[in-house]
Amino acid sequence: MTTTTNQQLELGFSGLPPKTVSTKREGRIARANWWFAKMREAVENAMDWPAASQPRPEQIWMPGTRREVKI
């Protein structure tokens, strides 16, 4: 015997109705709001660093050149 149904089945434990997901979502949203508030506070309290000075000149080798000492 085969039974076909086009409806979604919901299973519960001990006859209790399934819990809603909204409590998890609200907790997740509250944690996200706390996190972003802390990040905004960190940005507002950040120190303003002076600009970096110019770096020292760098000695580089030119491609295709060779320096040989012949004695």
DSSP file (Angstrom, degrees, kcal/mol; ACC not computed):
  #  RESIDUE AA STRUCTURE BP1 BP2  ACC     N-H-->O    O-->H-N    N-H-->O    O-->H-N    TCO  KAPPA ALPHA  PHI   PSI    X-CA   Y-CA   Z-CA
    1    1 A M              0   0    0      0, 0.0     2,-0.4     0, 0.0     0, 0.0   0.000 360.0 360.0 360.0 131.4    0.0    0.0    0.0
    2    2 A T        -     0   0    0      2,-0.0     2,-0.5     0, 0.0     0, 0.0  -0.944 360.0-163.4-119.2 139.1    1.4    3.4   -0.9
    3    3 A T        -     0   0    0     -2,-0.4     2,-0.4     2,-0.0     0, 0.0  -0.982   4.3-164.7-122.6 128.8    0.2    6.7    0.4
    4    4 A T        +     0   0    0     -2,-0.5     2,-0.4     2,-0.0    -2,-0.0  -0.917   9.5 177.4-113.2 138.4    1.1   10.0   -1.3
    5    5 A T        -     0   0    0     -2,-0.4    -2,-0.0     2,-0.1     0, 0.0  -0.996  25.9-159.9-138.8 145.7    0.7   13.3    0.4
    6    6 A N        +     0   0    0     -2,-0.4     2,-0.3     2,-0.1    -1,-0.0   0.120  67.4  95.8-107.8  18.7    1.5   16.8   -0.8
    7    7 A Q  S    S-     0   0    0      1,-0.0     2,-0.3     0, 0.0    -2,-0.1  -0.815  79.1-109.5-111.3 151.8    1.5   18.3    2.7
    8    8 A Q        -     0   0    0     -2,-0.3     2,-0.4     1,-0.0    -2,-0.1  -0.594  29.9-139.4 -78.7 136.1    4.5   18.9    5.0
    9    9 A L        -     0   0    0     -2,-0.3     2,-0.5     2,-0.0    -1,-0.0  -0.783  11.8-159.3 -95.7 139.4    4.7   16.6    8.0
   10   10 A E        -     0   0    0     -2,-0.4     2,-0.4     8,-0.0    -2,-0.0  -0.980   4.5-162.3-119.8 129.2    5.8   18.0   11.4
   11   11 A L        -     0   0    0     -2,-0.5     2,-0.3     6,-0.0    -2,-0.0  -0.886   8.1-172.9-110.3 140.4    7.1   15.7   14.1
   12   12 A G        -     0   0    0     -2,-0.4     2,-0.5     6,-0.1     3,-0.1  -0.757  24.0-113.6-123.2 172.2    7.3   16.6   17.7
   13   13 A F  S >  S-     0   0    0      3,-0.4     3,-2.1    -2,-0.3    -2,-0.0  -0.934  90.8  -9.7-110.3 131.1    8.8   15.0   20.9
   14   14 A S  T 3  S-     0   0    0     -2,-0.5    -1,-0.2     1,-0.3     0, 0.0   0.749 121.9 -66.0  58.1  28.2    6.6   13.8   23.7
   15   15 A G  T 3  S+     0   0    0      1,-0.3    -1,-0.3    -3,-0.1    -4,-0.0   0.565  98.8 139.7  75.0   6.7    3.5   15.4   22.1
   16   16 A L    <   -     0   0    0     -3,-2.1    -3,-0.4     1,-0.1    -1,-0.3  -0.602  58.6-109.8 -81.9 143.9    5.0   18.9   22.7
   17   17 A P        -     0   0    0      0, 0.0    -1,-0.1     0, 0.0    -4,-0.1  -0.394  44.1 -91.9 -68.5 151.2    4.5   21.5   19.9
   18   18 A P        -     0   0    0      0, 0.0     2,-0.1     0, 0.0    -6,-0.1  -0.349  44.4-111.6 -64.6 143.8    7.7   22.4   18.0
   19   19 A K        -     0   0    0      1,-0.1     2,-0.2    -3,-0.1    -3,-0.0  -0.416  30.6-113.2 -74.2 149.6    9.5   25.4   19.4
   20   20 A T        -     0   0    0      1,-0.1     3,-0.4    -2,-0.1     4,-0.3  -0.509  10.7-138.7 -81.8 154.8    9.6   28.6   17.3
   21   21 A V  S >> S+     0   0    0      1,-0.2     4,-2.1    -2,-0.2     3,-0.6   0.564  84.3  90.7 -87.7 -10.8   12.9   29.8   15.9
   22   22 A S  H 3> S+     0   0    0      1,-0.2     4,-2.8     2,-0.2     5,-0.2   0.821  80.5  57.6 -60.7 -32.8   12.2   33.4   16.7
   23   23 A T  H 3> S+     0   0    0     -3,-0.4     4,-1.9     2,-0.2    -1,-0.2   0.899 108.4  46.3 -66.5 -37.8   13.9   33.2   20.1
   24   24 A K  H <> S+     0   0    0     -3,-0.6     4,-2.2    -4,-0.3    -2,-0.2   0.918 113.5  49.5 -66.5 -42.1   17.1   32.0   18.5
   25   25 A R  H  X S+     0   0    0     -4,-2.1     4,-2.6     1,-0.2    -2,-0.2   0.915 109.5  50.6 -64.7 -43.0   16.9   34.8   15.9
   26   26 A E  H  X S+     0   0    0     -4,-2.8     4,-2.4     1,-0.2    -1,-0.2   0.896 111.1  49.2 -62.5 -39.8   16.3   37.5   18.5
   27   27 A G  H  X S+     0   0    0     -4,-1.9     4,-2.2     2,-0.2    -1,-0.2   0.892 111.2  49.4 -65.4 -39.1   19.3   36.3   20.5
   28   28 A R  H  X S+     0   0    0     -4,-2.2     4,-2.2     2,-0.2    -2,-0.2   0.896 111.6  48.7 -66.5 -40.5   21.4   36.3   17.4
   29   29 A I  H  X S+     0   0    0     -4,-2.6     4,-2.6     2,-0.2    -2,-0.2   0.900 110.2  51.7 -66.1 -40.5   20.3   39.8   16.5
   30   30 A A  H  X S+     0   0    0     -4,-2.4     4,-2.2     2,-0.2    -2,-0.2   0.917 110.8  47.9 -62.7 -43.1   20.9   41.1   20.0
   31   31 A R  H  X S+     0   0    0     -4,-2.2     4,-2.5     2,-0.2    -1,-0.2   0.898 111.8  50.4 -64.2 -39.5   24.5   39.7   19.9
   32   32 A A  H  X S+     0   0    0     -4,-2.2     4,-2.6     2,-0.2     5,-0.2   0.916 110.1  49.5 -65.1 -42.1   25.1   41.3   16.5
   33   33 A N  H  X S+     0   0    0     -4,-2.6     4,-2.0     1,-0.2    -2,-0.2   0.905 111.6  49.3 -62.8 -40.6   23.8   44.7   17.7
   34   34 A W  H  X S+     0   0    0     -4,-2.2     4,-2.2     2,-0.2    -2,-0.2   0.928 111.9  49.2 -62.4 -44.9   26.1   44.4   20.8
   35   35 A W  H  X S+     0   0    0     -4,-2.5     4,-2.2     1,-0.2    -2,-0.2   0.929 112.4  46.1 -61.8 -47.7   29.1   43.5   18.5
   36   36 A F  H  X S+     0   0    0     -4,-2.6     4,-2.3     1,-0.2    -1,-0.2   0.846 110.3  54.2 -67.9 -32.2   28.5   46.4   16.1
   37   37 A A  H  X S+     0   0    0     -4,-2.0     4,-2.2    -5,-0.2    -1,-0.2   0.910 109.5  48.3 -64.5 -41.5   28.1   48.8   19.0
   38   38 A K  H  X S+     0   0    0     -4,-2.2     4,-2.3     2,-0.2    -2,-0.2   0.895 111.5  50.0 -64.7 -39.7   31.4   47.7   20.4
   39   39 A M  H  X S+     0   0    0     -4,-2.2     4,-2.1     2,-0.2    -2,-0.2   0.895 110.5  49.2 -67.3 -39.5   33.1   48.1   17.0
   40   40 A R  H  X S+     0   0    0     -4,-2.3     4,-2.5     2,-0.2    -1,-0.2   0.908 111.1  50.6 -64.0 -40.7   31.6   51.6   16.5
   41   41 A E  H  X S+     0   0    0     -4,-2.2     4,-2.0     1,-0.2    -2,-0.2   0.901 109.1  51.2 -62.6 -41.4   32.9   52.5   20.0
   42   42 A A  H  < S+     0   0    0     -4,-2.3     4,-0.3     1,-0.2    -1,-0.2   0.894 111.2  47.8 -63.7 -39.7   36.4   51.2   19.1
   43   43 A V  H >< S+     0   0    0     -4,-2.1     3,-1.0     1,-0.2    -2,-0.2   0.912 111.6  49.9 -68.0 -41.6   36.4   53.3   15.9
   44   44 A E  H 3< S+     0   0    0     -4,-2.5    -2,-0.2     1,-0.2    -1,-0.2   0.852 114.6  44.5 -65.0 -33.8   35.2   56.5   17.8
   45   45 A N  T 3< S+     0   0    0     -4,-2.0    -1,-0.2    -5,-0.2    -2,-0.2   0.360  86.3 123.4 -92.8   5.3   37.9   56.0   20.5
   46   46 A A    <   -     0   0    0     -3,-1.0     2,-0.2    -4,-0.3    -3,-0.1  -0.368  64.0-116.5 -69.3 145.4   40.7   55.2   18.1
   47   47 A M        -     0   0    0     -2,-0.1     2,-0.8     1,-0.1    -1,-0.1  -0.501  19.9-123.0 -78.5 150.5   43.8   57.4   18.2
   48   48 A D        -     0   0    0     -2,-0.2    -1,-0.1     0, 0.0    -2,-0.0  -0.855  30.3-152.1 -95.1 109.3   44.8   59.5   15.2
   49   49 A W        -     0   0    0     -2,-0.8     3,-0.1     1,-0.1     2,-0.0  -0.528  19.0-108.4 -82.6 145.6   48.3   58.5   14.3
   50   50 A P        -     0   0    0      0, 0.0    -1,-0.1     0, 0.0     3,-0.1  -0.360  46.1 -90.4 -67.7 154.6   50.7   60.9   12.6
   51   51 A A        -     0   0    0      1,-0.1     2,-0.1    -2,-0.0     0, 0.0  -0.338  47.3-104.3 -64.9 145.8   51.4   60.2    8.9
   52   52 A A        -     0   0    0      1,-0.1    -1,-0.1    -3,-0.1     2,-0.0  -0.427  35.4-116.8 -71.1 144.7   54.4   58.0    8.3
   53   53 A S        -     0   0    0      1,-0.2    -1,-0.1    -2,-0.1     0, 0.0  -0.253  45.0 -75.5 -74.5 169.8   57.6   59.7    7.1
   54   54 A Q        -     0   0    0      1,-0.1    -1,-0.2    -2,-0.0     2,-0.0  -0.408  55.0-113.4 -65.5 139.4   59.1   58.9    3.7
   55   55 A P        -     0   0    0      0, 0.0    -1,-0.1     0, 0.0     3,-0.1  -0.296  37.2 -90.7 -71.3 160.7   60.9   55.6    3.6
   56   56 A R        -     0   0    0      1,-0.1     2,-0.0    -2,-0.0     0, 0.0  -0.318  52.8 -90.3 -65.2 152.6   64.6   55.3    3.1
   57   57 A P        -     0   0    0      0, 0.0     2,-0.5     0, 0.0    -1,-0.1  -0.358  43.0-137.6 -62.4 147.0   65.9   55.1   -0.5
   58   58 A E        -     0   0    0     -3,-0.1     2,-0.5    -2,-0.0     0, 0.0  -0.919   3.1-137.6-113.6 131.4   66.2   51.5   -1.6
   59   59 A Q        +     0   0    0     -2,-0.5     2,-0.3     2,-0.0     0, 0.0  -0.759  30.9 178.2 -88.1 126.4   69.1   50.2   -3.6
   60   60 A I        -     0   0    0     -2,-0.5     2,-0.5     0, 0.0    -2,-0.0  -0.852  29.1-116.5-124.7 161.0   68.0   47.9   -6.4
   61   61 A W        -     0   0    0     -2,-0.3     3,-0.0     4,-0.0     5,-0.0  -0.829  28.7-126.2 -96.1 134.4   69.7   46.0   -9.2
   62   62 A M    >   -     0   0    0     -2,-0.5     3,-1.4     1,-0.1     2,-0.1  -0.622  32.5-109.2 -76.9 134.6   68.8   46.9  -12.7
   63   63 A P  T 3  S+     0   0    0      0, 0.0     3,-0.1     0, 0.0    -1,-0.1  -0.395  99.9  22.5 -65.4 139.5   67.7   43.9  -14.8
   64   64 A G  T 3  S+     0   0    0      1,-0.3     2,-0.4    -2,-0.1    -2,-0.0   0.470  97.8 109.8  86.8   2.0   70.2   42.8  -17.4
   65   65 A T    <   -     0   0    0     -3,-1.4     2,-0.4     2,-0.0    -1,-0.3  -0.852  44.1-169.6-111.3 148.4   73.3   44.4  -15.8
   66   66 A R        -     0   0    0     -2,-0.4     2,-0.6    -3,-0.1    -5,-0.0  -0.999  10.8-152.6-134.1 138.9   76.2   42.5  -14.2
   67   67 A R        +     0   0    0     -2,-0.4     2,-0.4     2,-0.0    -2,-0.0  -0.944  22.1 173.1-112.7 115.5   78.9   44.0  -12.2
   68   68 A E        -     0   0    0     -2,-0.6     2,-0.7     2,-0.0    -2,-0.1  -0.956  26.9-140.4-122.8 141.2   82.1   42.0  -12.3
   69   69 A V        -     0   0    0     -2,-0.4     2,-0.5     2,-0.0    -2,-0.0  -0.898  21.0-165.2-100.3 116.1   85.5   42.8  -10.9
   70   70 A K              0   0    0     -2,-0.7    -2,-0.0     1,-0.1     0, 0.0  -0.886 360.0 360.0-105.4 129.2   88.3   41.8  -13.3
   71   71 A I              0   0    0     -2,-0.5    -1,-0.1     0, 0.0    -2,-0.0   0.368 360.0 360.0-114.8 360.0   91.8   41.6  -12.0
